[in-house]
Amino acid sequence: MAQIKVYYEPETELLTIFWQTPRKNQICTELDNGIILIQDSITNEPIGVEILSYHPGDNRLDSVNVEMGQISYQ
């Protein structure tokens, strides 16, 4: 089962979402509008995002889509 971890720091208005385990070798790249992509620096695989200046009800999450499914081996 897929799990995500969500961390919200109201003092700094920072929302961090990981869908994989955080890594010592992760790198961050700002995409746009205060959204930071977190990637593994070796594989470039996305492992999470951070949203700067986040507050509950922030409409930047309205554009996030999550797809879940299973791989079919044939």
C-alpha positions in Angstrom: 0.0 0.0 0.0 1.3 3.4 -0.9 1.8 5.9 2.0 2.5 9.6 2.0 3.8 11.7 4.9 2.7 15.2 5.3 4.4 17.8 7.5 3.0 21.2 8.2 4.9 23.8 10.1 2.5 26.8 10.8 5.3 29.0 12.2 7.2 28.9 8.9 4.2 28.3 6.7 5.8 25.3 5.2 4.0 22.2 3.9 6.1 19.2 3.0 4.7 16.0 1.3 6.8 12.9 0.8 5.6 9.8 -1.1 9.0 8.1 -0.6 11.4 8.1 2.3 13.4 11.3 2.6 17.1 10.9 1.7 20.4 12.4 2.7 21.2 12.9 -1.0 18.0 14.7 -2.0 18.1 17.9 -4.0 15.4 20.6 -4.3 14.4 22.6 -7.3 11.9 25.5 -7.3 9.3 24.9 -10.0 7.0 27.9 -9.8 4.8 29.8 -7.4 6.7 28.6 -4.3 6.5 24.9 -5.1 9.7 23.0 -4.5 10.3 19.5 -6.1 12.4 17.2 -4.0 14.4 14.5 -5.9 16.9 11.8 -5.2 20.2 13.3 -6.4 21.5 10.0 -7.9 18.4 8.8 -9.8 16.6 12.2 -10.2 13.4 10.4 -9.0 10.8 12.7 -7.5 10.3 11.8 -3.8 8.3 14.8 -2.5 7.3 18.4 -2.8 7.3 21.5 -0.5 5.0 24.4 -0.7 6.3 27.7 0.6 4.0 30.2 2.3 1.3 27.6 2.7 -1.9 28.2 4.7 -4.9 25.9 5.1 -7.2 26.3 2.1 -4.3 27.2 -0.2 -5.5 26.8 -3.8 -2.1 25.6 -5.1 -3.1 22.1 -4.0 -6.2 22.3 -6.2 -4.0 21.5 -9.2 -2.4 18.3 -7.6 -3.6 15.1 -9.1 -2.8 11.7 -7.6 -3.1 8.5 -9.6 -2.9 5.1 -8.0 -3.0 1.8 -9.7 -1.4 -1.5 -10.1 1.1 -2.6 -12.7 -0.2 -5.4 -14.9 2.4 -8.1 -15.7 1.4 -10.0 -18.8 
